[in-house]
Amino acid sequence: MPVLKGKELRVVGFLCNWCSYGGADTAGVGRFSQPTDLRIIRVPCSGRVDPMFVVKALLSGADGVLVSGCHPRDCHYSQGNFYARRRLETLKEFLPALGIDPDRFQYTWVSASEGQRWKNVVSSFVEKVHQLGHAPRIEEAAPYLPLAEKGDIPRASLRPLAYPAAGTLAASLEQLREKIRAALPELDCVIGWQQGFDALHATPLFMRKPEDVDKLTWGPLNVHNLATYLPQFKNRKVGVVVKGCDSRSVIELLQEQLIEPDSVRVFGMACEGVVDVTRVQKALDGVGDVACTDTAPAAVGVDGDGLSIEGEAPARLKLADVVAEKCRTCDTPVPLLGDVVEGNASAPAGPAPDAPPSLEALDAMTPEQRRGFWRAQMDRCLRCYACRNACPMCVCRDHCIAETRDPHWTTQEGNIREKLQFQVIHALHLAGRCTECGECQRACPVNIPVLALKQWMNRSVRTLFDYRAGVDVNAVPPLLCFAVEEKNIKEHGL
């Protein structure tokens, strides 16, 4: 049977075995005319269609993807299509972040008896794909790097970025140390921060003895999210020191029962922001007679709204100029969960911005520019998996689908498509779960703004389900549940 118009395109269809595949068969038996562009993949249930199936098809050259399953309330497995509806609608909202036209993907419902409906659905969708034409390939996009200059421009902060006086901060830290010492006999260890290999870096500290507690530090250099270590201590009693943003990760781990509430003690302090060490090094480069990137500072202190740098090239840096970008929009400076919480945080100076700067930059781009942006970023990616390893919610790293050979989902080729596919896997697996702690982007050795993908996904989840990860320990992540009647999901009229 001829195609609708012109050259045949590559359209992939994932069809539920019990309904939509039967509907396609009914259309064939009834000799309804259909376009020949569609290549059908039969699946047990629409709930079995991982959103990554769709993305992989589109990144690999498909011009369109159609998913079709049983009508809601008619699922052969009772609830599969309810879960599918949430996942696929979230995916449809996410595709523009990659520069993919969302009209190239549709999902719908067709029963086994609806041969005529199947004919209309597939004809309508394939005709729409023909109007769009061949899908552009990300490998062929012209590199686009608008953030190279804009990324270093400070923006207004939600709260005044100023730590309490040194004496007050030291007193709060000593109170925290005392409470950790008191709890230490009941715990295998408490995870905190200590000075790293030089005065400009902090590193995780595992306190097992009272004398270890003396090494605990607090301040703007405590950049790591220590919740990353908690799943490794499952079934053991452990304590963790957290900032406000870190506490959201602990809440999310508790929600998903990846850690047990009786096994974790949370020690928190109010945080006035952490620095971006790369920005500090750039600010210090060339200060005085010696470049500080070559000679590490002898000591770094914080007092009020500035960093005091001591050494061969002493300096004082404004905290607002070197703070991590996530801290400018942070609205949880005080831990949301904690057995012990010390200190107070300043009040917000104004309303929270609509979007972080990286998301604003993506919004301002055209689809072609977004493809060029990710093509340029993935060209620099080393595929080192530092972003995944630093993520507190990425708990299947020993069985990560990006590295498995059964199934062999991704290859180890160093091309643009495989690298972007890995980043999309990470973003999709964090849908409705990412607390935007920024560890993925901080850990990236080549400064790729991978957090922007998670932020776009989080915005989609908030729009559809009015949900924010890591805020309520009793909540259920939206893609791990469903509603029979969805408030913000409208059925697609194919």
C-alpha positions as CSV (number, residue, x, y, z in Angstrom):
1,M,0.0,0.0,0.0
2,P,1.5,3.4,-0.9
3,V,2.5,6.0,1.6
4,L,0.4,9.1,2.0
5,K,2.7,11.5,0.1
6,G,6.2,11.5,-1.1
7,K,9.1,9.4,0.2
8,E,8.5,6.9,3.0
9,L,9.6,8.0,6.4
10,R,10.8,6.1,9.5
11,V,8.0,5.8,12.0
12,V,8.2,3.5,15.0
13,G,5.1,2.2,16.8
14,F,5.1,0.5,20.2
15,L,1.8,-1.3,20.5
16,C,0.2,-3.1,23.4
17,N,-0.2,-6.8,22.7
18,W,-3.7,-7.1,24.1
19,C,-5.5,-4.1,22.6
20,S,-3.7,-1.9,20.1
21,Y,-1.9,-4.7,18.3
22,G,-5.2,-6.4,18.0
23,G,-6.7,-3.2,16.7
24,A,-4.0,-3.0,14.0
25,D,-4.7,-6.7,13.1
26,T,-8.4,-5.9,12.9
27,A,-7.7,-3.0,10.5
28,G,-5.6,-5.4,8.4
29,V,-8.3,-8.1,8.3
30,G,-10.9,-5.4,7.4
31,R,-8.5,-4.3,4.6
32,F,-8.4,-0.6,5.7
33,S,-5.9,1.4,3.8
34,Q,-2.9,2.4,6.0
35,P,0.4,4.1,5.4
36,T,3.4,1.8,5.2
37,D,5.8,4.1,7.1
38,L,5.0,2.5,10.5
39,R,7.3,-0.2,11.9
40,I,5.5,-2.0,14.7
41,I,7.1,-3.3,17.9
42,R,4.7,-5.3,20.0
43,V,5.1,-5.0,23.8
44,P,3.2,-6.7,26.6
45,C,1.7,-3.4,27.9
46,S,2.0,0.3,27.3
47,G,3.3,0.4,30.9
48,R,6.3,-1.6,29.6
49,V,7.3,1.3,27.3
50,D,10.2,3.0,29.0
51,P,10.4,6.7,27.9
52,M,14.0,5.9,26.9
53,F,12.7,3.6,24.2
54,V,11.1,6.7,22.5
55,V,14.2,8.9,23.0
56,K,16.5,6.2,21.7
57,A,14.4,5.8,18.6
58,L,14.3,9.5,17.9
59,L,18.0,10.0,18.5
60,S,18.8,7.0,16.3
61,G,17.1,8.4,13.3
62,A,13.3,7.7,13.6
63,D,11.2,10.5,12.1
64,G,8.3,9.8,14.6
65,V,7.3,7.5,17.4
66,L,3.8,6.4,18.3
67,V,2.8,4.5,21.5
68,S,-0.6,3.0,21.7
69,G,-2.2,0.9,24.4
70,C,-5.5,-0.1,26.0
71,H,-8.0,2.6,26.9
72,P,-7.7,3.7,30.6
73,R,-9.6,1.4,32.9
74,D,-9.4,-1.4,30.3
75,C,-5.7,-2.4,30.8
76,H,-5.1,-6.1,30.7
77,Y,-2.8,-5.6,33.7
78,S,-5.3,-3.3,35.5
79,Q,-3.0,-0.3,35.9
80,G,-0.2,-0.4,33.3
81,N,-1.6,2.3,31.1
82,F,-2.2,4.7,34.0
83,Y,1.5,4.6,34.8
84,A,2.3,4.9,31.1
85,R,0.1,8.0,30.7
86,R,2.1,9.9,33.4
87,R,5.5,8.8,32.0
88,L,4.7,9.5,28.4
89,E,3.1,12.9,29.1
90,T,6.2,13.9,31.1
91,L,8.4,12.8,28.2
92,K,6.4,14.8,25.7
93,E,7.1,17.9,27.9
94,F,10.8,17.0,28.1
95,L,11.6,16.5,24.4
96,P,11.8,20.2,23.5
97,A,14.8,20.5,25.9
98,L,16.7,18.3,23.4
99,G,15.6,20.3,20.4
100,I,13.1,17.5,19.3
101,D,9.7,18.6,18.1
102,P,7.2,17.1,20.5
103,D,4.8,16.5,17.6
104,R,7.1,13.7,16.4
105,F,5.9,11.7,19.4
106,Q,2.3,10.8,20.3
107,Y,0.6,8.3,22.5
108,T,-3.0,7.1,22.3
109,W,-5.4,4.3,23.1
110,V,-6.9,1.8,20.7
111,S,-8.8,-1.3,21.7
112,A,-8.7,-4.6,19.7
113,S,-12.1,-4.1,18.2
114,E,-11.3,-0.6,16.9
115,G,-9.9,-1.3,13.5
116,Q,-11.3,1.8,12.0
117,R,-10.0,4.0,14.9
118,W,-6.5,2.4,14.4
119,K,-6.6,3.3,10.7
120,N,-7.5,6.9,11.6
121,V,-4.9,7.1,14.3
122,V,-2.0,5.8,12.3
123,S,-3.0,7.8,9.1
124,S,-3.3,11.0,11.1
125,F,0.0,10.6,12.9
126,V,2.0,9.6,9.8
127,E,0.5,12.5,7.8
128,K,1.7,14.9,10.6
129,V,5.2,13.4,10.5
130,H,5.2,13.8,6.7
131,Q,4.4,17.5,7.1
132,L,7.3,17.8,9.5
133,G,9.6,15.9,7.1
134,H,12.8,14.0,8.0
135,A,13.9,14.5,11.6
136,P,17.2,16.5,11.8
137,R,20.1,14.6,13.3
138,I,21.8,16.0,16.4
139,E,25.2,15.0,14.9
140,E,24.6,17.3,12.0
141,A,23.6,20.4,14.1
142,A,25.9,23.5,14.0
143,P,27.6,23.9,17.4
144,Y,26.0,26.6,19.5
145,L,27.6,27.8,22.8
146,P,25.8,30.9,24.1
147,L,26.6,30.2,27.7
148,A,30.3,30.5,27.3
149,E,30.2,34.2,28.2
150,K,26.9,34.5,30.1
151,G,27.8,31.7,32.6
152,D,30.2,34.0,34.5
153,I,27.8,36.9,35.0
154,P,26.5,37.0,38.6
155,R,22.8,37.4,39.0
156,A,20.6,38.7,41.8
157,S,20.2,36.3,44.7
158,L,17.0,35.2,46.5
159,R,18.6,35.9,49.9
160,P,21.4,38.0,51.2
161,L,24.5,35.9,51.0
162,A,26.3,36.5,54.3
163,Y,27.5,34.2,57.0
164,P,27.3,35.1,60.7
165,A,30.4,36.6,62.4
166,A,33.3,34.2,62.8
167,G,32.8,33.8,66.5
168,T,29.1,33.0,66.1
169,L,29.8,30.5,63.4
170,A,32.5,28.8,65.5
171,A,30.1,28.6,68.5
172,S,27.4,26.9,66.3
173,L,29.9,24.5,64.9
174,E,31.2,23.6,68.4
175,Q,27.6,22.9,69.5
176,L,27.1,20.6,66.5
177,R,30.4,18.8,67.3
178,E,29.2,18.2,70.9
179,K,26.0,16.7,69.7
180,I,27.8,14.5,67.3
181,R,30.2,13.3,70.0
182,A,27.2,12.4,72.2
183,A,25.5,10.4,69.4
184,L,28.7,8.7,68.1
185,P,28.7,5.7,70.5
186,E,25.3,4.6,69.0
187,L,26.4,5.0,65.3
188,D,28.9,3.3,63.1
189,C,30.0,6.6,61.8
190,V,28.9,10.2,61.1
191,I,29.7,11.7,57.7
192,G,30.7,15.4,57.6
193,W,33.4,17.6,56.0
194,Q,37.0,18.3,56.7
195,Q,39.7,20.4,55.0
196,G,40.9,18.7,51.8
197,F,44.3,18.6,50.1
198,D,44.5,22.4,50.4
199,A,42.7,25.3,52.1
200,L,40.5,25.9,49.2
201,H,38.9,22.4,49.1
202,A,36.9,20.4,51.6
203,T,36.5,16.6,51.5
204,P,34.1,14.1,53.1
205,L,35.0,13.1,56.7
206,F,33.9,9.8,58.2
207,M,33.9,10.3,62.0
208,R,34.2,7.0,63.9
209,K,36.0,8.2,67.0
210,P,35.5,11.3,69.2
211,E,38.8,12.8,68.1
212,D,37.7,12.6,64.5
213,V,34.9,15.1,65.3
214,D,37.5,17.8,65.9
215,K,38.2,17.8,62.2
216,L,34.7,18.7,61.3
217,T,34.4,22.0,59.4
218,W,31.5,24.2,58.3
219,G,31.3,27.0,55.7
220,P,31.1,27.8,52.1
221,L,33.6,25.2,51.0
222,N,31.4,22.3,52.1
223,V,30.2,21.8,48.6
224,H,29.5,18.0,48.6
225,N,26.1,16.5,49.1
226,L,26.9,13.8,51.6
227,A,23.5,12.1,51.2
228,T,25.2,10.3,48.3
229,Y,26.9,7.9,50.7
230,L,23.8,6.9,52.7
231,P,22.6,4.0,50.5
232,Q,25.9,2.4,50.9
233,F,25.3,2.2,54.7
234,K,21.9,0.5,54.4
235,N,21.1,-1.7,57.5
236,R,23.8,0.1,59.5
237,K,23.3,3.0,61.8
238,V,25.0,6.1,60.5
239,G,24.8,9.9,60.9
240,V,25.1,12.6,58.3
241,V,25.7,16.3,58.4
242,V,23.6,18.2,55.9
243,K,22.9,21.6,54.4
244,G,19.4,22.6,53.5
245,C,19.6,21.4,50.0
246,D,21.2,18.1,51.1
247,S,18.3,17.5,53.5
248,R,16.0,17.3,50.5
249,S,18.0,14.4,49.1
250,V,17.7,12.6,52.5
251,I,14.0,13.1,52.4
252,E,13.8,11.6,48.9
253,L,15.9,8.6,49.9
254,L,13.5,8.0,52.8
255,Q,10.5,8.4,50.5
256,E,11.8,5.6,48.3
257,Q,12.8,3.4,51.2
258,L,16.4,3.4,50.0
259,I,17.4,4.2,53.6
260,E,15.6,3.4,56.8
261,P,14.5,6.2,59.1
262,D,15.6,4.3,62.3
263,S,19.1,3.8,60.8
264,V,19.9,7.5,60.0
265,R,20.6,10.4,62.3
266,V,20.6,13.8,60.6
267,F,22.7,16.7,61.9
268,G,22.1,20.0,60.1
269,M,23.2,23.6,60.1
270,A,21.8,26.7,58.4
271,C,23.7,27.4,55.2
272,E,24.3,30.8,53.5
273,G,25.6,29.3,50.3
274,V,28.6,27.4,49.0
275,V,31.2,28.6,46.6
276,D,31.9,27.5,43.1
277,V,35.6,26.6,43.5
278,T,36.2,27.2,39.8
279,R,35.0,30.8,40.2
280,V,37.2,31.3,43.2
281,Q,40.2,30.1,41.3
282,K,39.4,32.4,38.4
283,A,38.9,35.3,40.7
284,L,42.3,34.7,42.4
285,D,44.2,34.1,39.2
286,G,46.8,36.8,38.9
287,V,46.1,38.5,42.2
288,G,49.3,40.0,43.5
289,D,52.6,38.8,42.1
290,V,51.8,35.1,42.1
291,A,48.9,33.4,40.3
292,C,46.8,31.5,42.9
293,T,46.0,28.8,40.5
294,D,49.6,27.8,40.8
295,T,50.0,28.4,44.5
296,A,47.2,27.2,46.8
297,P,46.0,29.7,49.6
298,A,47.4,29.1,53.0
299,A,44.0,29.6,54.6
300,V,40.4,30.5,53.6
301,G,38.0,32.1,56.1
302,V,34.5,33.4,55.9
303,D,33.1,36.4,57.7
304,G,29.9,38.1,56.7
305,D,29.5,38.4,53.0
306,G,33.1,37.7,52.0
307,L,35.9,35.1,51.7
308,S,39.3,36.0,53.2
309,I,42.2,34.5,51.4
310,E,45.5,34.2,53.1
311,G,48.8,33.3,51.4
312,E,51.2,34.6,48.9
313,A,48.4,36.6,47.3
314,P,46.0,37.6,50.0
315,A,42.6,38.8,48.9
316,R,39.0,39.2,50.0
317,L,36.3,38.0,47.6
318,K,32.6,38.9,47.7
319,L,30.7,35.8,48.4
320,A,28.0,36.8,45.9
321,D,30.6,36.8,43.1
322,V,31.8,33.3,43.7
323,V,28.8,31.5,45.1
324,A,27.5,28.4,43.3
325,E,24.6,29.2,40.9
326,K,22.2,27.0,42.7
327,C,22.6,29.0,45.9
328,R,21.2,32.1,44.3
329,T,17.8,30.6,43.9
330,C,17.9,28.3,47.0
331,D,14.8,28.6,49.2
332,T,15.8,25.9,51.7
333,P,18.8,27.3,53.6
334,V,17.7,25.5,56.8
335,P,17.4,21.7,56.7
336,L,13.9,20.5,56.2
337,L,14.7,17.4,58.2
338,G,17.0,16.9,61.1
339,D,17.4,15.3,64.5
340,V,19.7,18.3,65.3
341,V,19.6,21.6,63.5
342,E,21.9,24.5,64.5
343,G,22.0,28.1,63.3
344,N,19.6,30.4,61.5
345,A,19.5,31.7,57.9
346,S,18.7,35.1,56.6
347,A,15.2,35.8,55.3
348,P,14.5,36.0,51.5
349,A,15.1,39.3,49.9
350,G,12.4,38.9,47.3
351,P,10.4,36.3,45.4
352,A,12.0,33.3,43.8
353,P,12.9,33.7,40.1
354,D,10.8,31.8,37.6
355,A,13.8,29.7,36.4
356,P,17.5,29.3,37.0
357,P,19.8,30.9,34.4
358,S,20.7,27.8,32.5
359,L,17.0,27.0,32.1
360,E,16.3,30.6,31.0
361,A,19.0,30.2,28.4
362,L,17.5,27.0,27.0
363,D,14.1,28.6,26.9
364,A,15.4,31.5,24.8
365,M,16.9,29.1,22.2
366,T,15.1,27.8,19.1
367,P,14.9,24.0,18.6
368,E,17.8,24.2,16.2
369,Q,19.9,26.1,18.6
370,R,19.2,23.6,21.4
371,R,20.3,20.7,19.2
372,G,23.5,22.7,18.4
373,F,23.9,23.5,22.1
374,W,23.8,19.8,23.2
375,R,25.9,18.8,20.2
376,A,28.6,21.2,21.3
377,Q,28.4,20.1,25.0
378,M,28.4,16.4,24.3
379,D,31.4,16.9,22.0
380,R,33.3,17.8,25.2
381,C,31.9,15.0,27.4
382,L,34.4,12.5,28.5
383,R,31.9,9.8,29.4
384,C,33.5,9.5,32.8
385,Y,30.2,9.0,34.7
386,A,31.3,11.5,37.4
387,C,27.8,13.1,37.1
388,R,26.1,9.8,37.9
389,N,28.5,8.8,40.6
390,A,28.0,12.1,42.5
391,C,24.2,12.0,42.3
392,P,22.6,11.0,45.6
393,M,19.5,9.6,43.8
394,C,21.4,7.4,41.3
395,V,21.6,4.3,43.4
396,C,21.8,1.6,40.7
397,R,25.3,2.6,39.6
398,D,26.7,-1.0,40.0
399,H,23.9,-2.1,37.5
400,C,23.6,1.0,35.4
401,I,22.0,0.4,32.1
402,A,24.6,2.7,30.5
403,E,27.2,0.1,31.1
404,T,25.4,-3.2,31.1
405,R,25.9,-5.7,28.3
406,D,22.6,-7.5,28.9
407,P,20.8,-5.7,27.5
408,H,23.4,-3.8,25.5
409,W,21.5,-0.6,25.6
410,T,24.3,1.8,24.9
411,T,27.7,1.3,23.3
412,Q,31.1,2.7,24.5
413,E,31.5,4.6,21.3
414,G,32.5,8.2,21.8
415,N,30.0,9.8,19.5
416,I,27.6,12.6,20.2
417,R,24.5,10.4,20.2
418,E,25.7,7.9,22.7
419,K,26.9,10.6,25.1
420,L,23.6,12.5,24.9
421,Q,21.7,9.2,25.3
422,F,23.5,8.6,28.6
423,Q,22.6,12.1,29.9
424,V,19.0,11.6,28.9
425,I,18.9,8.2,30.7
426,H,20.2,10.0,33.8
427,A,17.5,12.8,33.5
428,L,14.7,10.3,32.8
429,H,15.6,8.1,35.7
430,L,15.5,11.2,38.0
431,A,12.1,12.4,36.7
432,G,10.2,13.5,39.8
433,R,13.1,12.5,42.0
434,C,15.9,15.1,41.4
435,T,16.3,17.6,44.3
436,E,18.5,19.9,42.1
437,C,21.4,19.6,44.5
438,G,23.8,20.3,41.6
439,E,26.2,17.5,42.3
440,C,26.1,16.2,38.8
441,Q,27.2,19.6,37.3
442,R,29.7,20.3,40.1
443,A,31.4,16.9,39.5
444,C,31.7,17.4,35.8
445,P,35.4,17.9,34.9
446,V,34.6,19.8,31.7
447,N,31.8,22.0,33.2
448,I,28.9,20.7,31.1
449,P,25.6,22.2,32.4
450,V,23.9,18.8,32.7
451,L,21.8,20.1,35.6
452,A,19.7,22.0,33.0
453,L,18.2,18.7,31.7
454,K,17.1,17.8,35.2
455,Q,15.7,21.3,35.9
456,W,13.7,21.1,32.7
457,M,12.3,17.7,33.8
458,N,11.5,19.0,37.2
459,R,9.6,22.0,35.7
460,S,7.6,19.5,33.6
461,V,6.8,17.5,36.7
462,R,5.7,20.6,38.7
463,T,3.5,21.7,35.8
464,L,1.8,18.3,35.4
465,F,1.6,17.1,39.0
466,D,2.3,20.1,41.2
467,Y,5.1,18.1,42.9
468,R,8.5,19.1,44.2
469,A,11.0,16.4,45.1
470,G,12.5,16.1,48.6
471,V,10.0,18.3,50.5
472,D,7.6,15.9,52.1
473,V,8.9,12.6,53.5
474,N,5.4,11.1,53.3
475,A,4.8,12.0,49.7
476,V,5.1,9.5,46.8
477,P,7.1,10.6,43.7
478,P,4.5,11.2,40.9
479,L,5.9,8.7,38.4
480,L,5.7,5.9,41.0
481,C,1.9,6.4,41.4
482,F,-1.0,7.5,39.3
483,A,-4.5,9.0,39.4
484,V,-7.4,7.6,37.5
485,E,-8.6,11.1,36.6
486,E,-5.5,13.3,35.9
487,K,-5.9,17.0,36.5
488,N,-3.4,18.3,34.0
489,I,-3.2,15.5,31.4
490,K,-5.7,15.8,28.5
491,E,-6.3,12.8,26.2
492,H,-4.7,13.3,22.8
493,G,-7.2,13.3,20.0
494,L,-5.5,11.2,17.3
